[in-house]
Amino acid sequence: MFLSLFDIFKIGIGPSSSHTMGPMTAAVRFLQMLRDHGEDVQAASLRVTLYGSLAFTGKGHATDRAVALGLLGYTPADLDVDAAEQRLLGLRQTRTLRALGLPPLAFDPGTDVVFDYGPSLPGHANGLTFEAFDAGSKVCLAETFYSIGGGFVVSASQREAPEAATGGKAGAWPYPFDTAASMLRMAKENGKSIATMKLANELAARQPQAFEQGIARIWATMSGCIDRGLALDGELPGGLRVKRRARKIFQQLEQERGSNRAQPHFASDWLSVYAMAVNEENAAGGKVVTAPTNGAAGVVPAVLRYYLDHCVGADSARISEFLLTAAAIGGLIKHNASISGAEAGCQGEVGSAAAMAAAGLCGVLGGTPDQVENAAEIALEHHLGMTCDPVAGLVQVPCIERNGIGATKAVAAASLALRGDGSHFMPLDNCIEAMRQTGAEMSVKFKETSLGGLAVNLPEC
């Protein structure tokens, strides 16, 4: 099992990695399938059907818009928002797709994206099917994709052969750990940190310069997202009339800095505001980095910014070490459980993000591999059972504040782990398995369908 840091941390757009980025990517892949079939497929029109969580919360997550953007050829990482809006307007007016290398295809975004509110498809709660029809309205090509969290997309055939979609065989990498136990064993046998082993795996797949450039771009995007969120105010889109709060809190904290008005929990407020800034940007459809998902995108950047701006002895040269360690933990969770809110609830999103951030912070503060594993376990353990119940299907309530609280838990977990010697009762692997089991037994009402929890307990006014 090998998941690159660049698989865990993807640059994309809000509001959801599974409901926005994933469907957009799936649409791009289906167009390529049509091109690959060439003249064997005489497509004249398209239809896309959304199932499960993609149907129930697709409107709030702008899934229909994401599908249309993908069919227009946009990918999450290269989306030009202004140009895309103009092309979307043109598509709505003409109801015709003109994709490079394909004939004109009839497609009306208003009617040809179908929300199926019946049972989920068997492969995953986030399923969508693309169908191409010939001039006689007969299906000439169809494919089902699953958006499995964090922007990852697999076809139905890949879902049945997961090794092909997760980096190939373990033995192909210098340190092929696929559990926390094997990770710690390799670290001990080789006298290396988790970040060093993860880096060796990364450099087996790309040149050092490409890795350095890539990780610099990841952090620049994360940090830039924090800065944008701290600078903007106003209402978030979607109809809930939720107001951005990060800018006002940031201004208050700046005024209190160095004064005798600052409470002991002043640093925790910085953590929260960094995370909230990111998730307000995500809710607004801005550029974010999955960490490991969009719904949990604020936790890792917030803790890393907290390290750089507030921790004694912080060193920007250790940014890559932080992200490598975090990515190693995120990869273990995704491989052995899930990072998808539609599959595991918010324990799989903010819980995973907190475990990643705790591990990263513990590592750069001098933690041993055993302490890093302990930090990740503490953070994940205290998110077990957390539901995903977004109000109105929007990644706003409770998601924005929940990232702030997840960041504070991550720092507390790292601090507790550093106070010990790394030995502890519950191994991270067992905690990950507990999360998987909890997600499997959790009612579908609490897994990103907005059918239970906070999503159905709204103010009456």
N, C-alpha and C positions, 0 to 999 in steps of 0.2 A: 504494500500500500504506500503510495506517495501522492500527497497533495501539496502542490507548490504553494509557497507564500502568496504567489500571484493568483492562485485559485481561491484562497481564503480571502484575500484582500483584492477586490475588483473595483475599479473605478466605474461608476455608473450614475444613474439618476434615481431620484425618489419618485414615489414614496415607498416602494416595496421591491426588494430583490426578487422575491418569488412571484409576485403578482404584476410587477412592471418590467423589470429587467429580464426575467426568465421568459415570459411570453414574447417579448420583443425579439429575443435571441432565437426562440423557436420559429418565429415567423421568417426571420432571415434564413434559417436553415431549410425551411420548407421551400422557399423560393429557389434555393440552390439545388434542392432535389429536383424541382421542375426543370431547371437548366440541365442538370446531369442526365435526365431522361431524354432530352432533345426531342426529336420528331416522333419518338415513340409515344409521347403523351401530347395530345392536342387539346390543351386546356383553354377554356373560354371564360370560366368564372370560378370564384373561390367562396368557400364558407368556412368559418371557424366556430367551433363549439367549445364552450368553457364548462368544466365540470367541478363539482365539489366546492372547495374553498374559493377557487377562482371565480365560480359563478356567484356564490353568496356574498362575497365582498369585492367582487371585481369592479363594480361601479365606484366604490369608495377608493379603491387602489388604482383606478384609471387603467384597468387591464385592457379594456376595449381600445382605448387610445394607444396603448403600448403595442398591441397587435397590429393596428393600422400603421404605426410608425415603423415597425419591423418590416411590414410588407412594402413600405416605401423605401426600404433599404437601409434604415438607420440601425445602428447598434448602440447599446447603452453608453459605451465609452466615447463615441464620436458624435453624439447628438448635438446639433446646433439648434437650440430651442427656437429661436426666431425663424430660421429657415424652415424648420419642421412644421411650425404652426401654419405658415403660408402653404406648404404642400398638403397638410391635412385639410385645410380649407378647400384647396383645389380638388382633393379626392372626394370630399363630401358633395361638391358641386357636380363633378363629372361622373362620379361613381365608377371610375375606371382606373385601374392600375396600369402604369406603363413602366415596367421593370426592365432593366438592362438584360438583353438576351432572351426576352420572352415576348410573346404577342400581347396585345392589349387584353386585360383581364377584367371582367365585370366584377366589381366589389363595392358594396354600399356599407360603409362603417356602421351605419345606423341599424341595418337589418341583417347583415351577413356575419355579424359577431353574435352568436346565440348563447344566452345564459341558461344552462340546463340545471334546474334546481333539484333534480333527482339525486340518486345515489352517486357517490364518487366512483371514478374508474378504479379498477382493482389494483393498479400499480402504485398509486399515490393519491393523496387528497387533492393535489394540484395537477389536474390533467386537462389537456386541451387537444382537440383533434382538428386537423386541417384537411379539407377536402377540395380537390380540383374537379370541375365538371367540364365535359366537352360540350359542343354546341347543341347536342341532343339532351342535355341535362343528366348525362350518365357519369357516374364517378369514374375518373380515369387515373387518379392518384390520390391516396390518402395516407396520412401518418399521424400517429398519436405521440405526443411529447408529455413529459412530466417535468414540472418546475419544482425541483426538490429542495429548494432553499438556498439562500446565498447567491442567487443568480445562476446556479448550476442547472443545466437542462440535459435530460437524457431522453432518447427515443424509447418506445416500448421495447424494442429488441435489446437496447443497451441496458434497460432496467432488468432484463432477464439475465444479462451477462455483465454484472456490475464491475468486474475487473477491468473491462475495456474502457469504462468511464471514470476510473479512479486511479489512473497512473500506472497500470500494468503490474507485473509481478514484483513482490517485495525484494527479491534478490538482486534486482537491477540497480539498487542504490547502495552507497557506501554504508549507511546506517539504516537498515530497513525495519525500523521499529513500527509496530502497528498496535501496540498497547503501551500504557504507561509503564507497566512492569518491564517490558522488553526495552523501553527507552532508558529506564534507570539502570538496567543491567548493562546495556551498551555504554552508558556514560561512565559507570564504575570500571568496566573492563578496559576502556580506552582512556580514562582519565580526562574526559572532555565534558564541556558544558552542553546543555541541550541546544543552545543557539549554535555552537560550533558544529555539532552533528547535523543540525538542520541546514546550515550553510553548505556543508559538504554535499548534502543531497541536492541542494539547489544548483550548485556549480557543476554537478554531473549532467545537468540539463541545459545550462546556458553559460556563456562566457562571463567572467567576473565584471567586466565593464557594463554588460547588459544588465546584470543583477543590480549593480550599484545605481545605475540610471533608473531602473525600475523601482527600486525601493525609495529612492529620492523623490520620484514622482508620486508614489503612494503617500508618503508623509506630507509632501507639499499640498496634495489635494485634501488630506485630512485636516491639516493645519489651516489651510485656506477656508475650508468649510466652517471651522470654528470661528474664524475671524469674520466671515460674512454673517454668520448667525448672531454674533455679538454686535454687529453694526446695524442690523435691520429691525424694524418693528412693523406694526400693522397686523391685520387679520390673516390667518391661514386659510387657504381655499378649502371648499368642500361643504360649506353650509352650516357647520357647527358654530361658526363665529368665534373660534378659539383665537385668542390674541397671543402674539409672540411676547415672551417675557424675558428672554435672555438679555436683551440690550439694557433693559431697566435694571435688572439685577447686577449686570456687569458694571453699570455706572455707579450703583450704590457701593459695590465692593471697592471700586477705584477710589471713591471718596473716603472710605473707611480705612484704606491701606495706611498703616503706620500710625493710626490714631488710637486713642484709648477707648474708642467706641467698639472696636472689633472684639467679638466674642471668641472663646477658644475654638469654636467650630467654624471659624472664618475660612479655614483652608477647605473644609468640606463643601462650603458654599461655592468656592471656586470650581471644585470638581463637578458639582451639579450644573453650574452655569455653562461650563465647557460642553458637557454632554447634551444639555438642553439646546444649546446653540446649534449643534450638529443636527439634532432631530427635528428642530423647527425648520431648518433648511431642507431636510429630507421630506417633511410633510408638505413643503411648498414645491416639491418637484425639482429641487436643486441638485447640483453635482455632489455626490457623496462617495464614500468607499464602503463596500460591504465589510463588516467586521464582527461576526462573519456574515451578518445580514444587514439590510437597510433598517429594519425595525429596531435593531440593536447597534446601529452604526456609531452612536455617540460614546459608548463606554470605553473602547480601546483608545481612541484619540484623546478623550478627556483625561484618562489616567497617564498617557504619555506626555501630554501637555503639562499636567500637574507635576510629573517628575521633572521636566525641564525647567519649569518656572518656579517651583516651590520646594523641591527636595535639596537638601544639603549635599554638595558634591556632584550634582547632576552634570552630565557630559553629553553634548549633542552627538558625539562620536559613537554613542551607545544606542542611538535610535534603531539601527538595524538589529542589534542584539535583542532589544525589546520586542520588535516585530517578529523576528525569527522565533523567539521563544513562544510568543503568543500564537503564532501560526502553527507551531508544532502541537500545541494543546488543542487548537481548533480542529486540526486535521484528525486527531485521535477521537474527538467527540463526534465529528461528522462520520468517520469511518465506522465507529462502533455504536452509534445511536443516531442522532439527527440534530440538525441546526434549523429545521423547518418548523415554524409556528403552526402550520397546518397539520403537521405530523406529530409534534411533541408539545405544543403549547409554547408559552413564552419562556419556560425553563430552557427550551432548546435555542432560543434567541438571546435574550438578555442574560440568562443563566450561563450559556456558553461564552458570551462576550465577557462576562465578569470573570470567569475562570481563565480566559485568555489574558485579560488585562492584569489579573492578579499574578499570573505566572510571569508575564513580561516585567512587571514592576519588581517582583521578588528577584528576578535574575539580574537586573541592572543595579539593584541595591546590594549585590554581593551574595545572593542566596545560592546555596548548593543545589544540584539537581534534585535531591530529596526535598529540600525546602520549597523549591519551585513547584514540584508535584503536589506538595502539601497545600501550598497557597491556592493552586487551581482547584483542588478538592474542596477546600473550605468554601470558596466562592460558589462553586457549583452546588454543593450540598444545601446551601441556604437559599437556593432558588427552586429546589425540587417542588413539583406540584403547581408551579405558577402557570396560570391559564393565559391564553391569548384571546382577549375579548374586546377588540377595538370598537369603540362606539361609532356607529354609522359606517363601519367598515373603513374608517380613516385611521391612518397611523399618527394619531394625535393624542387621544385620551384612551388609555392611560400611558401611552407609549413614550411620550416626551419626558415626563417626570420619571418614568420607570428607568430610563437610561441614566438619569442623574443618580438615582438610588443604587442602581447596579454599579456605577462607578465608585460610589462610596463603599459599597460592600467589597469591591475588588481591592481597594487600598487597605481596608481593615483586614482582609484575608491575607494579603501579602505581609502586613505588619505582624500578625499573629504567627505566621509561618516563620518569619525571621527571628522571632523570640524563642523558637524551639530549635531542635536539632534535626528536624525533618521526619522523625518517627511520629506516627500517628495511627489511630485505630482503623479508620476507613480508607482503604486505598482508592485512588482516583478511578481506577478501572471499575471497581464495584459501584462507585457513585455514578459513573457514566451508565452502567448497566441499570442501576435503579432509575435513572432518568428515562432510559429507553422503555423500561417496563411501565413506568408511570404514564408516559406518553401513549403507549399502546392501549392502556386501560382507561385513559381519560375520555370523557364523553366528547363527541364531535361538536357539541355546543360550545366547548371551550377551546377549540382549536381553529382559530382564525375564520370562524363562520359568522361571528357577531349574532349568534343565536342564544347566548347565555351570558351570565355574569354582569359586568358593568354595562355591556352593550344593550341589555334589556332593562336596566334599572337607571332610568334617566330622570333628570329634574322635570317636574310637571309644568313649570313656568316657561 
